[in-house]
Amino acid sequence: MRLTLTQKKALTDATGPRYRNAGKVNKSAILDEFCQTIGYNRKHAITLLRHAGKTQLRRLGAETVKVKLTDQGRRKRACQRFYDESTERAVVTIWEFSTGSAAHGWSPDPDEPVRPGRQV
């Protein structure tokens, strides 16, 4: 019988606290039972059970709040822009000239050869 993802999540949330509070011998037995039921690799199961249902204290303003950790993964960091619009256009133009067809001696006008290093 295959378990659905919600059933696996529920089983992980139920087994996680029991696994974290158990001793070394009992952890091994719990892990064997969990891997047998769900079918996960032991190392993956250890990671899931260590973090399942865990809470952390976070400071929000003046008060401290218990927050349940989730396994949503990392958020992509929003990068700041280094250049404004005009500087970015200039950098792109220079980059295209140095790596594009102009860098290889190609020219839109076949009568006028383009030499690298020529001023634009």
NORGIJO-V305012 format. One record per residue. N is the residue number from 1. RES is the residue in one letter. PSI is psi in degrees with one decimal (none if undefined). D_FIRST is the distance of its C-alpha to the first C-alpha in Angstrom with 2 decimals. Layout:
N:RES:PSI:D_FIRST / N:RES:PSI:D_FIRST
//
This chain:
1:M:126.4:0.00 / 2:R:138.6:3.79 / 3:L:147.0:6.53 / 4:T:169.0:9.72 / 5:L:-38.2:12.94 / 6:T:-35.5:14.46 / 7:Q:-39.9:11.83 / 8:K:-41.6:12.30 / 9:K:-42.7:15.99 / 10:A:-41.9:16.19 / 11:L:-38.3:14.65 / 12:T:-43.2:17.06 / 13:D:-33.1:19.92 / 14:A:-34.8:19.44 / 15:T:-26.1:19.24 / 16:G:-53.7:21.99 / 17:P:-37.5:25.02 / 18:R:-39.8:24.04 / 19:Y:-44.8:23.72 / 20:R:-32.3:27.04 / 21:N:-6.7:28.92 / 22:A:161.2:27.88 / 23:G:-177.9:30.07 / 24:K:-44.7:29.49 / 25:V:-44.2:28.12 / 26:N:-34.2:25.80 / 27:K:-40.6:24.61 / 28:S:-42.8:23.52 / 29:A:-42.8:21.50 / 30:I:-41.5:19.91 / 31:L:-42.3:19.19 / 32:D:-44.6:17.64 / 33:E:-42.9:15.30 / 34:F:-46.3:14.49 / 35:C:-37.8:13.99 / 36:Q:-40.7:11.74 / 37:T:-47.5:9.44 / 38:I:-35.1:9.75 / 39:G:16.6:10.77 / 40:Y:158.9:14.20 / 41:N:150.0:17.49 / 42:R:-44.9:19.60 / 43:K:-40.4:22.41 / 44:H:-40.2:20.42 / 45:A:-39.2:18.75 / 46:I:-45.7:22.33 / 47:T:-45.1:23.66 / 48:L:-44.5:21.13 / 49:L:-30.7:21.64 / 50:R:-32.1:25.39 / 51:H:-6.9:25.75 / 52:A:126.0:23.22 / 53:G:12.7:25.24 / 54:K:145.3:28.49 / 55:T:156.0:31.73 / 56:Q:149.4:35.03 / 57:L:125.6:38.53 / 58:R:142.7:40.09 / 59:R:119.9:43.68 / 60:L:99.9:44.25 / 61:G:-120.8:47.99 / 62:A:-13.4:49.52 / 63:E:155.1:46.45 / 64:T:131.8:43.48 / 65:V:141.6:40.04 / 66:K:126.3:36.64 / 67:V:132.2:34.22 / 68:K:128.8:30.45 / 69:L:142.5:29.45 / 70:T:164.4:26.92 / 71:D:44.8:25.15 / 72:Q:-6.4:26.65 / 73:G:-174.2:28.41 / 74:R:146.0:32.07 / 75:R:145.4:34.32 / 76:K:130.6:36.67 / 77:R:133.6:40.14 / 78:A:118.0:42.70 / 79:C:142.2:45.51 / 80:Q:150.9:49.07 / 81:R:134.9:51.38 / 82:F:-31.6:54.01 / 83:Y:152.4:56.37 / 84:D:180.0:57.78 / 85:E:-47.6:57.84 / 86:S:-40.0:61.17 / 87:T:-39.0:60.43 / 88:E:-42.4:57.04 / 89:R:-40.9:58.77 / 90:A:-42.1:61.35 / 91:V:-42.0:58.77 / 92:V:-40.3:56.82 / 93:T:-45.9:60.11 / 94:I:-42.4:61.09 / 95:W:-44.5:57.69 / 96:E:-37.8:57.80 / 97:F:-38.4:61.34 / 98:S:-25.9:60.57 / 99:T:-12.3:57.37 / 100:G:-157.4:57.76 / 101:S:-27.4:60.04 / 102:A:-30.7:63.14 / 103:A:-21.3:62.38 / 104:H:10.4:62.47 / 105:G:12.5:65.83 / 106:W:150.6:64.62 / 107:S:147.3:66.44 / 108:P:-31.3:66.12 / 109:D:115.6:69.81 / 110:P:-20.4:70.50 / 111:D:-19.4:74.16 / 112:E:102.1:73.33 / 113:P:142.4:71.44 / 114:V:128.1:69.35 / 115:R:136.7:69.83 / 116:P:140.9:67.43 / 117:G:-6.9:69.16 / 118:R:142.8:70.97 / 119:Q:140.7:71.29 / 120:V:none:69.43
//
